[in-house]
Amino acid sequence: MDGKILDENPKQMEVDNIWLQKQIKDQGYKNPKEILLGLCDDNKTLTLFRNIV
């Protein structure tokens, strides 16, 4: 992610930006720029890694 949501990736996982924004918020992030990398598995479990700057 590196703070930017790549439009192709949510489509490949068959999720939309609303789902992604909710996941980000539910995991305690206020802004995608706080995230270095996000990984989503086949069960639609999103793992986010904080951007340490």
C-alpha angles and dihedrals in degrees: 000000000000087000093308125096111221108220094214097057100061089047091054090053091046094240130120133227091260090059091046094049090049092051091050092050094044089055091055102260119134097190134022088232087074088066124083097183139000125198126190123193129206090272089058092249107154119210116192128196119206120239105240107205 
